[in-house]
């Protein structure tokens, strides 16, 4: 099977960009009513529906949820690509439908999705509410977990652009975690199962984005849903869709999440289990926050005698249902461990803003100049 070719024909083009809400997925769900079993699990804190799709009728039960954090939409797009793939017929799809029963909550936090926030309508982080269960959305997820008795859970998220792969100069385009089930991080049966699935996905991804797959920190936090589900003996995998160079809309990363899902289901269909070698999990390099959006090195600033590095991060703002990426100076000074997704060498020239204003931390820098004040030397860092 050539996994690389799959996404082209299965791309759900009605979902694009970073802002994905119930309104966006509603027409697609309407269309799938005759294909999949679709029900409403309950309503959010603000009364929005939380839909659930059931795909297949096999004995291996998988529970998947995305947008538990409302503004983390890449995996939602990939799940709809997966659904589109399932509706086209082939032996592979047939095997998935016969071996698995897959329950998908595409948007667990529809209020956060509408407001483009990580938290829900009450400002609660649902991935820190596994024990206390203070929020409706947390209770809805717990209920389906307890009623359905899945053998495998996929907890799907986005990570910020700051993550890279340890000991390399690569961004962490996709990261995984088999969460711990206790403080000692013991390798329990369900962790082994999650790890073996992650190894299968990582091996496939290595063919597409070599070196760009990271392993998340496994410190135990029982308030996180994945950790809690692992304590109940259910294999749970954390997916973190990350940055691919220049892909701020995360359309490329969406593809790599889709490819991960293909590799996971291929393993399940071929082996009919989650048991296999898990040791390679520990060979996946760790994720570290060593990336910044832009790094300008060897810059001369008015107020500093020697050349320095300038680090710029895009800050996401949300207004009138539109997301903007605002470039802001996050640090000035050398930090040898930090790498820019965009690296610019100022070659010991002066770097300044319009009207020769100098740069300070926290400042918005849509445009800046390197060297002389001419159009050729102007850097435009803004984009939509
Ligand atoms: Zn998240």
Boltz pocket constraint, residues with backbone or C-beta under 6 A from the ligand:
constraints:
  - pocket:
      binder: B
      contacts: [[A, 69], [A, 72], [A, 156], [A, 157], [A, 158]]
      max_distance: 6.0
